[in-house]
Amino acid sequence: MYFFKISLLAALTSLLLLFMVAANANNTHTVLDKHQWSYDTDPYGSEAIINEKLIRHGGIWIKFRRVPRVDEKRNSWIELIHRLPMASLAGNKKIRLTYQCDIPLIIKLSQLEYGKKGDESYAHYQIKLPKTKGWTTKVVDLKDFYRPKWTPANSTDYGLLPQHINAIYLTPSMTDKSGGEAILQVRAIELLP
């Protein structure tokens, strides 16, 4: 009987340690800094809905509703914005993102040459990630980013210049024609050399 109790106690201890290691593995993410995160929508009726504040319980939950494009000159947009800690991606080659999104998610790299202080095309380098039903971690290489198909012909392609990228935009993939809605959640983002 003594051997049985010792064996049972050892098995329970091992099981408890296994659960503790698994629980700690889920909490190894860098804490999201509230000063580096914001969101934006167009002035044409698109909206972002959050629960009291953008970052709660260590993560972001945001519901976007995007209206269809208004006309040829006025387009709608929705975006979750991560301002880079050093205002640059210099020295980094990859981005690791832990997220959930019920439609595909586009990561855009806000580069000076294509934004408000550049050609104003907003045809930033981007990559599309798949939709997810649970937490998913993806590592994307900067060399795999591309400019969108709708890039205007008059927008000069300067290439992807990490030192000129000051923010990462996360945008659920909705069409200009139809708009739509999606829930996006973010648990972690890391820049990798």
Accessible surface in RSA format (square Angstrom, percent):
REM  Atomic radii and reference values for relative SASA: ProtOr
REM  Chains: A
REM  Algorithm: Lee & Richards
REM  Probe-radius: 1.40
REM  Slices: 20
REM RES _ NUM      All-atoms   Total-Side   Main-Chain    Non-polar    All polar
REM                ABS   REL    ABS   REL    ABS   REL    ABS   REL    ABS   REL
RES MET A   1   167.41  86.7 121.15  80.2  46.25 110.1 102.94  87.5  64.47  85.4
RES TYR A   2   167.50  78.2 160.79  91.5   6.71  17.5 126.68  95.2  40.82  50.3
RES PHE A   3   162.54  81.3 159.52  98.8   3.01   7.8 160.99  97.6   1.54   4.4
RES PHE A   4   124.00  62.0 121.55  75.3   2.45   6.4 123.20  74.7   0.80   2.3
RES LYS A   5   123.07  60.0 118.29  72.6   4.78  11.4  63.74  57.4  59.33  63.2
RES ILE A   6    79.82  45.4  79.10  58.9   0.72   1.7  79.15  57.0   0.66   1.8
RES SER A   7    46.96  39.7  37.04  49.4   9.91  22.8  34.78  74.1  12.17  17.1
RES LEU A   8    88.19  49.1  84.43  60.4   3.76   9.4  87.67  61.6   0.52   1.4
RES LEU A   9   111.92  62.3 110.25  78.9   1.67   4.2 111.50  78.3   0.42   1.1
RES ALA A  10    55.71  51.2  47.02  72.6   8.69  19.8  54.48  76.7   1.23   3.3
RES ALA A  11    58.21  53.5  45.91  70.9  12.30  28.0  53.48  75.3   4.73  12.5
RES LEU A  12    99.30  55.3  95.17  68.1   4.12  10.4  95.71  67.2   3.59   9.7
RES THR A  13    66.44  47.3  63.30  64.2   3.14   7.5  51.10  68.6  15.35  23.2
RES SER A  14    69.47  58.7  62.36  83.2   7.11  16.4  34.30  73.0  35.17  49.3
RES LEU A  15    85.74  47.8  82.82  59.2   2.92   7.4  85.37  60.0   0.37   1.0
RES LEU A  16   110.18  61.4 107.66  77.0   2.52   6.3 109.70  77.0   0.48   1.3
RES LEU A  17    99.78  55.6  99.65  71.3   0.13   0.3  99.77  70.1   0.01   0.0
RES LEU A  18   114.91  64.0 110.56  79.1   4.35  10.9 114.02  80.1   0.89   2.4
RES PHE A  19   128.14  64.1 124.64  77.2   3.49   9.1 124.88  75.7   3.25   9.3
RES MET A  20    99.70  51.6  95.90  63.5   3.80   9.0  87.92  74.8  11.78  15.6
RES VAL A  21   100.95  66.4  98.66  89.3   2.29   5.5  99.97  86.9   0.97   2.6
RES ALA A  22    52.54  48.3  45.53  70.3   7.01  15.9  51.01  71.8   1.53   4.1
RES ALA A  23    52.96  48.7  45.21  69.8   7.75  17.6  52.08  73.3   0.88   2.3
RES ASN A  24    93.95  64.8  91.65  88.6   2.30   5.5  23.85  57.4  70.10  67.8
RES ALA A  25    61.29  56.4  43.79  67.6  17.50  39.8  49.50  69.7  11.79  31.2
RES ASN A  26    92.72  63.9  87.21  84.3   5.51  13.3  13.85  33.3  78.87  76.2
RES ASN A  27   117.71  81.2  89.48  86.5  28.23  68.0  28.98  69.7  88.73  85.8
RES THR A  28   106.34  75.6  72.33  73.3  34.01  81.1  61.94  83.2  44.40  67.1
RES HIS A  29    51.38  28.1  35.68  24.8  15.71  40.2  27.14  28.0  24.25  28.2
RES THR A  30    89.90  63.9  78.87  80.0  11.03  26.3  64.56  86.7  25.34  38.3
RES VAL A  31   127.01  83.6 108.74  98.4  18.27  44.0 114.43  99.4  12.57  34.1
RES LEU A  32    13.77   7.7   4.21   3.0   9.56  24.0   6.19   4.3   7.58  20.4
RES ASP A  33    59.33  41.6  50.96  50.7   8.37  19.8  23.72  55.8  35.60  35.5
RES LYS A  34   147.76  72.1 132.59  81.4  15.17  36.1  76.15  68.5  71.61  76.3
RES HIS A  35   144.91  79.2 117.21  81.5  27.70  70.9  82.59  85.1  62.32  72.5
RES GLN A  36    37.23  20.8  37.18  27.2   0.05   0.1  10.17  21.6  27.06  20.5
RES TRP A  37    13.67   5.5   1.03   0.5  12.64  29.7   0.18   0.1  13.49  21.9
RES SER A  38    31.89  26.9  28.74  38.4   3.15   7.3  31.03  66.1   0.86   1.2
RES TYR A  39    86.36  40.3  66.80  38.0  19.56  50.9  35.51  26.7  50.85  62.7
RES ASP A  40    59.57  41.7  57.08  56.8   2.49   5.9   9.57  22.5  50.01  49.9
RES THR A  41    33.62  23.9  21.18  21.5  12.44  29.7   1.45   2.0  32.17  48.6
RES ASP A  42     6.52   4.6   0.00   0.0   6.52  15.4   0.01   0.0   6.51   6.5
RES PRO A  43   106.31  77.5  65.54  59.7  40.77 148.2  78.13  64.5  28.17 175.1
RES TYR A  44    74.74  34.9  45.11  25.7  29.64  77.1  28.83  21.7  45.91  56.6
RES GLY A  45    50.44  62.2   0.00   N/A  50.44  62.2  31.33  86.0  19.10  42.8
RES SER A  46     9.45   8.0   0.00   0.0   9.45  21.8   0.04   0.1   9.40  13.2
RES GLU A  47    72.91  41.9  70.82  53.6   2.09   5.0  21.00  40.6  51.91  42.4
RES ALA A  48    23.14  21.3   0.60   0.9  22.54  51.3   0.60   0.8  22.54  59.7
RES ILE A  49    60.46  34.4  57.40  42.8   3.06   7.4  60.46  43.5   0.00   0.0
RES ILE A  50    44.49  25.3  26.39  19.7  18.11  43.6  26.39  19.0  18.11  49.1
RES ASN A  51    70.52  48.6  66.44  64.2   4.08   9.8  11.07  26.7  59.45  57.5
RES GLU A  52   157.50  90.4 110.73  83.8  46.77 111.4  53.28 103.1 104.22  85.1
RES LYS A  53   129.29  63.1 124.45  76.4   4.84  11.5  70.46  63.4  58.84  62.7
RES LEU A  54    23.05  12.8  17.61  12.6   5.43  13.7  17.61  12.4   5.43  14.6
RES ILE A  55    27.47  15.6  18.33  13.7   9.14  22.0  18.33  13.2   9.14  24.8
RES ARG A  56    80.03  33.6  70.08  35.7   9.94  23.7  14.91  20.4  65.12  39.5
RES HIS A  57   175.81  96.1 124.42  86.5  51.39 131.5 108.21 111.5  67.60  78.7
RES GLY A  58    45.21  55.8   0.00   N/A  45.21  55.8  29.73  81.6  15.47  34.7
RES GLY A  59    14.82  18.3   0.00   N/A  14.82  18.3  13.28  36.4   1.54   3.5
RES ILE A  60     3.47   2.0   0.00   0.0   3.47   8.4   0.88   0.6   2.58   7.0
RES TRP A  61    77.16  31.0  73.85  35.7   3.31   7.8  58.80  31.4  18.36  29.8
RES ILE A  62     0.00   0.0   0.00   0.0   0.00   0.0   0.00   0.0   0.00   0.0
RES LYS A  63    44.47  21.7  44.47  27.3   0.00   0.0  10.97   9.9  33.50  35.7
RES PHE A  64     0.00   0.0   0.00   0.0   0.00   0.0   0.00   0.0   0.00   0.0
RES ARG A  65    90.30  37.9  90.21  46.0   0.09   0.2  30.94  42.3  59.36  36.0
RES ARG A  66    25.74  10.8  18.25   9.3   7.49  17.8   1.68   2.3  24.06  14.6
RES VAL A  67    42.46  27.9  40.65  36.8   1.81   4.4  42.46  36.9   0.00   0.0
RES PRO A  68    66.98  48.8  63.33  57.7   3.65  13.3  63.33  52.3   3.65  22.7
RES ARG A  69    94.64  39.7  76.37  38.9  18.28  43.5  28.90  39.5  65.74  39.8
RES VAL A  70    61.29  40.3  30.27  27.4  31.01  74.7  36.12  31.4  25.17  68.3
RES ASP A  71    59.38  41.6  47.32  47.1  12.06  28.5  43.57 102.5  15.81  15.8
RES GLU A  72   156.62  89.9 137.16 103.8  19.46  46.3  56.09 108.5 100.53  82.1
RES LYS A  73   191.38  93.4 156.29  95.9  35.09  83.6 105.60  95.0  85.78  91.4
RES ARG A  74   105.96  44.5 104.38  53.2   1.58   3.8  35.41  48.4  70.55  42.8
RES ASN A  75    45.13  31.1  37.82  36.5   7.31  17.6  17.15  41.3  27.98  27.0
RES SER A  76     3.57   3.0   0.00   0.0   3.57   8.2   0.00   0.0   3.57   5.0
RES TRP A  77    96.94  38.9  94.66  45.8   2.28   5.3  95.51  50.9   1.43   2.3
RES ILE A  78     1.93   1.1   0.00   0.0   1.93   4.7   0.00   0.0   1.93   5.2
RES GLU A  79    23.77  13.6  23.77  18.0   0.00   0.0   0.00   0.0  23.77  19.4
RES LEU A  80     0.00   0.0   0.00   0.0   0.00   0.0   0.00   0.0   0.00   0.0
RES ILE A  81    16.48   9.4  16.48  12.3   0.00   0.0  16.48  11.9   0.00   0.0
RES HIS A  82     8.09   4.4   8.09   5.6   0.00   0.0   4.08   4.2   4.01   4.7
RES ARG A  83   115.03  48.3 114.94  58.6   0.10   0.2  45.62  62.4  69.41  42.1
RES LEU A  84     8.60   4.8   0.00   0.0   8.60  21.6   0.00   0.0   8.60  23.2
RES PRO A  85    79.95  58.3  47.88  43.6  32.08 116.6  52.27  43.2  27.68 172.1
RES MET A  86   162.29  84.0 140.62  93.1  21.67  51.6 118.82 101.0  43.47  57.6
RES ALA A  87    64.94  59.7  53.22  82.1  11.72  26.7  53.67  75.6  11.26  29.8
RES SER A  88    24.23  20.5  19.67  26.2   4.56  10.5  18.78  40.0   5.44   7.6
RES LEU A  89     0.19   0.1   0.19   0.1   0.00   0.0   0.19   0.1   0.00   0.0
RES ALA A  90    57.41  52.8  38.56  59.5  18.85  42.9  40.55  57.1  16.86  44.7
RES GLY A  91    68.86  84.9   0.00   N/A  68.86  84.9  43.65 119.8  25.21  56.5
RES ASN A  92    28.79  19.9  24.28  23.5   4.51  10.9   0.22   0.5  28.57  27.6
RES LYS A  93   138.08  67.4 137.57  84.4   0.51   1.2  81.22  73.1  56.87  60.6
RES LYS A  94    79.05  38.6  78.84  48.4   0.21   0.5  22.54  20.3  56.50  60.2
RES ILE A  95     0.18   0.1   0.18   0.1   0.00   0.0   0.18   0.1   0.00   0.0
RES ARG A  96    77.98  32.7  77.41  39.5   0.57   1.3  11.81  16.1  66.17  40.1
RES LEU A  97     0.81   0.5   0.81   0.6   0.00   0.0   0.81   0.6   0.00   0.0
RES THR A  98     4.26   3.0   4.12   4.2   0.13   0.3   3.48   4.7   0.78   1.2
RES TYR A  99     0.00   0.0   0.00   0.0   0.00   0.0   0.00   0.0   0.00   0.0
RES GLN A 100    29.20  16.3  29.03  21.2   0.18   0.4   3.19   6.8  26.01  19.7
RES CYS A 101     1.37   1.0   0.00   0.0   1.37   3.2   1.10   2.8   0.27   0.3
RES ASP A 102    75.15  52.6  59.88  59.6  15.27  36.1  37.95  89.3  37.21  37.1
RES ILE A 103    42.31  24.1  42.24  31.5   0.07   0.2  42.31  30.5   0.00   0.0
RES PRO A 104    45.18  32.9  45.18  41.2   0.00   0.0  45.18  37.3   0.00   0.0
RES LEU A 105     0.00   0.0   0.00   0.0   0.00   0.0   0.00   0.0   0.00   0.0
RES ILE A 106    22.59  12.9  22.59  16.8   0.00   0.0  22.59  16.3   0.00   0.0
RES ILE A 107     0.40   0.2   0.40   0.3   0.00   0.0   0.40   0.3   0.00   0.0
RES LYS A 108    42.08  20.5  42.08  25.8   0.00   0.0   7.14   6.4  34.94  37.2
RES LEU A 109     0.06   0.0   0.00   0.0   0.06   0.2   0.00   0.0   0.06   0.2
RES SER A 110    14.01  11.8  13.55  18.1   0.46   1.1   0.00   0.0  14.01  19.6
RES GLN A 111     1.66   0.9   0.41   0.3   1.24   3.0   0.94   2.0   0.72   0.5
RES LEU A 112    86.88  48.4  76.43  54.7  10.45  26.3  85.11  59.8   1.78   4.8
RES GLU A 113    26.54  15.2  21.24  16.1   5.31  12.6  16.21  31.4  10.33   8.4
RES TYR A 114     0.00   0.0   0.00   0.0   0.00   0.0   0.00   0.0   0.00   0.0
RES GLY A 115     7.96   9.8   0.00   N/A   7.96   9.8   7.96  21.9   0.00   0.0
RES LYS A 116   161.19  78.6 145.63  89.4  15.56  37.1  87.64  78.9  73.55  78.3
RES LYS A 117   179.02  87.3 141.20  86.6  37.83  90.1  92.12  82.9  86.90  92.6
RES GLY A 118    34.19  42.2   0.00   N/A  34.19  42.2  14.34  39.4  19.85  44.4
RES ASP A 119    61.29  42.9  27.76  27.6  33.54  79.3  38.39  90.4  22.90  22.8
RES GLU A 120   105.06  60.3  88.64  67.1  16.43  39.1  19.48  37.7  85.59  69.9
RES SER A 121    18.81  15.9   2.79   3.7  16.02  36.9  10.54  22.4   8.27  11.6
RES TYR A 122   100.42  46.9  97.83  55.7   2.59   6.8  84.30  63.4  16.12  19.9
RES ALA A 123     0.00   0.0   0.00   0.0   0.00   0.0   0.00   0.0   0.00   0.0
RES HIS A 124     5.86   3.2   4.73   3.3   1.13   2.9   2.87   3.0   2.99   3.5
RES TYR A 125    24.07  11.2  24.05  13.7   0.02   0.1  14.78  11.1   9.29  11.5
RES GLN A 126    18.39  10.3  18.39  13.4   0.00   0.0   0.07   0.1  18.32  13.9
RES ILE A 127    24.21  13.8  24.09  17.9   0.12   0.3  24.21  17.4   0.00   0.0
RES LYS A 128   108.80  53.1  87.58  53.7  21.22  50.5  42.98  38.7  65.82  70.1
RES LEU A 129     8.96   5.0   7.74   5.5   1.23   3.1   8.96   6.3   0.00   0.0
RES PRO A 130    67.36  49.1  59.79  54.5   7.58  27.5  67.25  55.5   0.11   0.7
RES LYS A 131   126.46  61.7 112.78  69.2  13.68  32.6  56.77  51.1  69.69  74.2
RES THR A 132    18.07  12.8   6.37   6.5  11.70  27.9  12.77  17.2   5.30   8.0
RES LYS A 133   200.21  97.7 165.28 101.4  34.93  83.2 115.15 103.6  85.05  90.6
RES GLY A 134    36.58  45.1   0.00   N/A  36.58  45.1  30.62  84.0   5.96  13.4
RES TRP A 135    91.53  36.7  59.64  28.9  31.88  74.9  48.32  25.8  43.21  70.1
RES THR A 136    37.02  26.3  32.02  32.5   5.01  11.9  24.37  32.7  12.65  19.1
RES THR A 137    69.45  49.4  42.71  43.3  26.74  63.7  29.60  39.8  39.85  60.2
RES LYS A 138    73.56  35.9  71.30  43.7   2.26   5.4  23.10  20.8  50.46  53.7
RES VAL A 139    75.16  49.5  44.59  40.4  30.57  73.7  44.59  38.7  30.57  82.9
RES VAL A 140    12.03   7.9   9.13   8.3   2.90   7.0  12.03  10.5   0.00   0.0
RES ASP A 141    29.18  20.4  26.67  26.5   2.51   5.9   8.34  19.6  20.84  20.8
RES LEU A 142    13.79   7.7  11.31   8.1   2.48   6.2  11.52   8.1   2.27   6.1
RES LYS A 143   163.60  79.8 125.45  77.0  38.15  90.8 103.65  93.3  59.95  63.9
RES ASP A 144    71.79  50.3  57.45  57.2  14.35  33.9  17.66  41.6  54.14  54.0
RES PHE A 145    12.66   6.3   0.00   0.0  12.66  32.9   0.00   0.0  12.66  36.2
RES TYR A 146    98.29  45.9  95.68  54.4   2.61   6.8  81.73  61.4  16.56  20.4
RES ARG A 147    33.53  14.1  16.70   8.5  16.84  40.1  14.35  19.6  19.18  11.6
RES PRO A 148     7.83   5.7   2.42   2.2   5.42  19.7   3.47   2.9   4.37  27.1
RES LYS A 149   215.17 105.0 175.52 107.7  39.65  94.4 128.08 115.3  87.09  92.8
RES TRP A 150   141.15  56.6 117.75  57.0  23.41  55.0 110.63  59.0  30.52  49.5
RES THR A 151    34.79  24.7  16.89  17.1  17.90  42.7  16.89  22.7  17.90  27.1
RES PRO A 152    51.54  37.6  39.67  36.2  11.86  43.1  49.53  40.9   2.00  12.5
RES ALA A 153   115.44 106.1  69.27 106.9  46.17 105.0  81.43 114.7  34.00  90.1
RES ASN A 154   132.62  91.5 102.23  98.8  30.38  73.2  46.85 112.8  85.77  82.9
RES SER A 155    10.48   8.9   0.37   0.5  10.11  23.3   0.93   2.0   9.55  13.4
RES THR A 156    78.72  56.0  69.25  70.2   9.47  22.6  45.43  61.0  33.28  50.3
RES ASP A 157    85.60  60.0  58.39  58.1  27.22  64.4  28.27  66.5  57.33  57.2
RES TYR A 158   119.71  55.9  96.83  55.1  22.88  59.5  64.61  48.6  55.10  67.9
RES GLY A 159    25.95  32.0   0.00   N/A  25.95  32.0  24.76  68.0   1.18   2.7
RES LEU A 160    38.48  21.4  17.95  12.8  20.54  51.6  17.95  12.6  20.54  55.3
RES LEU A 161    47.57  26.5  47.57  34.0   0.00   0.0  47.57  33.4   0.00   0.0
RES PRO A 162    34.57  25.2  34.57  31.5   0.00   0.0  34.57  28.5   0.00   0.0
RES GLN A 163    97.96  54.8  82.68  60.4  15.28  36.4  35.93  76.5  62.03  47.0
RES HIS A 164    65.94  36.0  55.59  38.6  10.36  26.5  40.70  41.9  25.25  29.4
RES ILE A 165     0.06   0.0   0.00   0.0   0.06   0.1   0.06   0.0   0.00   0.0
RES ASN A 166    79.80  55.0  76.87  74.3   2.94   7.1  16.03  38.6  63.77  61.6
RES ALA A 167     6.06   5.6   6.06   9.4   0.00   0.0   6.06   8.5   0.00   0.0
RES ILE A 168     0.00   0.0   0.00   0.0   0.00   0.0   0.00   0.0   0.00   0.0
RES TYR A 169    41.26  19.3  41.26  23.5   0.00   0.0   8.97   6.7  32.29  39.8
RES LEU A 170     0.01   0.0   0.01   0.0   0.00   0.0   0.01   0.0   0.00   0.0
RES THR A 171    12.30   8.7  12.30  12.5   0.00   0.0  12.08  16.2   0.22   0.3
RES PRO A 172     0.66   0.5   0.00   0.0   0.66   2.4   0.00   0.0   0.66   4.1
RES SER A 173    29.69  25.1  15.58  20.8  14.12  32.5   1.49   3.2  28.21  39.5
RES MET A 174    23.68  12.3   2.86   1.9  20.82  49.6   8.19   7.0  15.49  20.5
RES THR A 175    83.09  59.1  76.07  77.1   7.01  16.7  79.93 107.4   3.15   4.8
RES ASP A 176    55.28  38.7  50.61  50.4   4.67  11.0  16.61  39.1  38.67  38.6
RES LYS A 177   180.40  88.0 159.13  97.6  21.26  50.6 110.79  99.7  69.61  74.1
RES SER A 178    76.31  64.5  55.24  73.7  21.07  48.5  33.56  71.5  42.75  59.9
RES GLY A 179     8.56  10.6   0.00   N/A   8.56  10.6   0.00   0.0   8.56  19.2
RES GLY A 180    34.43  42.5   0.00   N/A  34.43  42.5  30.66  84.1   3.78   8.5
RES GLU A 181    92.00  52.8  74.44  56.3  17.56  41.8  29.53  57.1  62.48  51.0
RES ALA A 182     2.59   2.4   0.00   0.0   2.59   5.9   2.59   3.6   0.00   0.0
RES ILE A 183    53.03  30.2  51.10  38.1   1.94   4.7  51.10  36.8   1.94   5.3
RES LEU A 184     0.00   0.0   0.00   0.0   0.00   0.0   0.00   0.0   0.00   0.0
RES GLN A 185    42.63  23.8  42.63  31.2   0.00   0.0   0.00   0.0  42.63  32.3
RES VAL A 186     0.00   0.0   0.00   0.0   0.00   0.0   0.00   0.0   0.00   0.0
RES ARG A 187    69.93  29.4  67.85  34.6   2.08   5.0  14.28  19.5  55.65  33.7
RES ALA A 188     1.43   1.3   1.43   2.2   0.00   0.0   1.43   2.0   0.00   0.0
RES ILE A 189    16.96   9.6   4.92   3.7  12.04  29.0   4.92   3.5  12.04  32.7
RES GLU A 190    46.96  27.0  41.47  31.4   5.49  13.1  13.66  26.4  33.30  27.2
RES LEU A 191    45.87  25.5  23.34  16.7  22.53  56.6  23.34  16.4  22.53  60.6
RES LEU A 192    34.47  19.2  34.47  24.7   0.00   0.0  34.47  24.2   0.00   0.0
RES PRO A 193   121.60  88.6  95.17  86.8  26.43  96.1 102.63  84.7  18.97 117.9
END  Absolute sums over single chains surface
CHAIN  1 A    11871.0       9720.9       2150.1       7183.3       4687.7
END  Absolute sums over all chains
TOTAL         11871.0       9720.9       2150.1       7183.3       4687.7
